[in-house]
């Protein structure tokens, strides 16, 4: 599970596939990345998130994910 925010104001939740994971910066225990997710609806989401690489590797191209929208452009992404 990844907590973060949608940075391109596309507010479509649901299922999608990670196309890219870009701009990863930081320390292995607190790295910030921007995932590009193509939603099944055809919309593209840019999702900025910070995570611990030891506990959960970065999202990778081809990963199937579920995007759950929260308030104020916040979102949770689940990899499965």
C-alpha positions as a printed Julia matrix, in Angstrom:
80×3 Matrix{Float64}:
   0.0    0.0     0.0
   1.31   3.43   -0.98
  -0.01   6.73    0.41
   0.49   9.85   -1.67
  -1.16  12.46   -3.85
  -2.42  12.86   -7.39
  -0.33  15.63   -8.97
  -2.11  16.11  -12.31
  -5.66  16.77  -11.06
  -7.13  13.66  -12.68
  -9.66  12.36  -10.21
 -10.4    8.87  -11.48
 -10.1    5.95   -9.11
 -10.25   2.26   -9.9
  -7.92  -0.22  -11.54
  -4.91   0.5   -13.71
  -1.4   -0.47  -14.78
   1.81   1.34  -13.84
   3.5    2.71  -16.97
   6.56   4.27  -15.3
   8.06   5.2   -11.94
  10.06   8.42  -12.22
  12.0   11.02  -10.27
  12.85   8.72   -7.34
  14.91  10.68   -4.81
  15.84  10.3    -1.2
  17.19   7.74    1.22
  16.32   4.03    0.95
  14.1    4.34    4.04
  12.28   7.44    2.73
  12.31   7.7    -1.05
   9.86   9.85   -3.02
   8.77   8.79   -6.51
   6.18   9.72   -9.15
   4.3    6.84  -10.72
   2.5    7.18  -14.04
  -0.59   4.97  -13.98
  -2.81   4.25  -16.98
  -6.27   3.65  -15.61
  -8.57   1.08  -17.21
 -10.85   4.05  -18.03
  -8.12   5.5   -20.28
  -7.15   8.35  -17.95
  -3.5    8.77  -16.89
  -2.73   9.51  -13.25
   0.55  10.92  -11.91
   0.88   9.71   -8.32
   3.6   11.15   -6.03
   4.41   8.96   -3.04
   7.05   8.44   -0.37
   7.86   4.97    0.87
  10.44   2.77    2.58
  12.29   0.63    0.0
  13.15  -1.92    2.7
   9.46  -2.56    3.4
   7.98  -2.04   -0.08
   9.88  -1.69   -3.39
   8.94   1.06   -5.84
   6.0    0.59   -8.13
   7.21  -0.93  -11.41
   6.0   -0.77  -15.01
   3.45  -3.51  -15.54
   2.27  -3.59  -11.91
  -1.51  -3.95  -11.66
  -2.84  -1.47   -9.09
  -6.01  -0.17   -7.49
  -6.22   3.58   -6.92
  -8.44   4.73   -4.05
  -9.12   8.46   -4.04
  -9.3   10.35   -0.75
  -9.93  14.06   -0.19
  -7.7   16.96   -1.3
  -6.02  14.99   -4.13
  -4.74  12.4    -1.65
  -4.84   8.76   -2.74
  -3.88   5.26   -1.73
  -2.49   2.84   -4.32
  -2.59  -0.92   -3.74
  -0.36  -3.23   -5.78
  -1.68  -6.73   -6.46
